[in-house]
Amino acid sequence: MSERANGGNGAESAPIIRIRGLKTRMGNRAIHRNLDLDVRRGEVLGVVGGSGTGKSVLLRVVVGLIPPHRGTIEVFGQDISKLDSEGMRRLEARWGVLFQDGALFSSLTVTQNIQVPLKEHLKLPQQLMDEIAAMKIALVGLPPDTGAKFPAELSGGMRKRASLARALALDPELLFLDEPTAGLDPIGAAAFDALIRDLQKSLGLTVFLVTHDLDTLMTICDRIAVLVDKRIKIGTMTELLTDAHPWIHAYFHGPRGRTALAAHEGAQGG
């Protein structure tokens, strides 16, 4: 495991996200039951699981969009259930979120989309917001003229990058990504993985990454949290490859898993 996944001493080693005894329900169906999870500062944590295990639900619970039935969720040492609206707003300014569909406002240009969180949390002159938006567009590898375009004028890969630029608008410490490579072709997905890895290293981000993409897990994740039996089993890729749980074994050792592992080992060897 990398040094950045292990963390340092004192406050630096405290988990940036700490979940204890989480129970989540959707109607009469239990999604998570007594789920515990720590996300370490500076790591890329991948969250995987079968259909209906609540991967995206977990992300939405952590960012406060879905209330838990029971349990505690601490982000940056703060229990989100005890925060008032202003406290939650301040906390939200410290993280960025990229949802699976991008969630860009179709009636706004890319520049205007990036400026939405700036207007919500800061009071800045328009010229400075324009400059910040241009910087974020360049940061995610989009050409300068992208800012004047509307989401419908962009390819799927460009929309993902535009959404990422908006997630990074406030220079967050923590980045939530929900299926970031979904809908991308293999080349586009690999390029997006490389972008996330580079940004994480250069900006010192902690990344909470929900995905089903085995290539993403093997390429950029320090640890992997697997949702099984309504709880989490967590470990490095090496540890999970030897896990005897039936779903985990089938996931990592099935045809797609073997292909992704062979490609990753080939890249490492090269």
Secondary structure, DSSP 8 states (H G I E B T S, - for coil): --HHHH--SGGGGS-SEEEEEEEEEETTEEEEEEEEEEE-TT-EEEEEE-TTS-HHHHHHHHTTSS--SEEEEEETTEEGGG--HHHHHHHHTTEEEE-TT----TTS-HHHHHHHHHHHH----HHHHHHHHHHHHHHTT--GGGGGS-GGGS-HHHHHHHHHHHHTTT--SEEEEESTTTT--HHHHHHHHHHHHHHHHHHT-EEEEE---HHHHHHH-SEEEEEETTEEEEE-HHHHHT---HHHHHHHHSHHHHHHHHHHHHHHH-
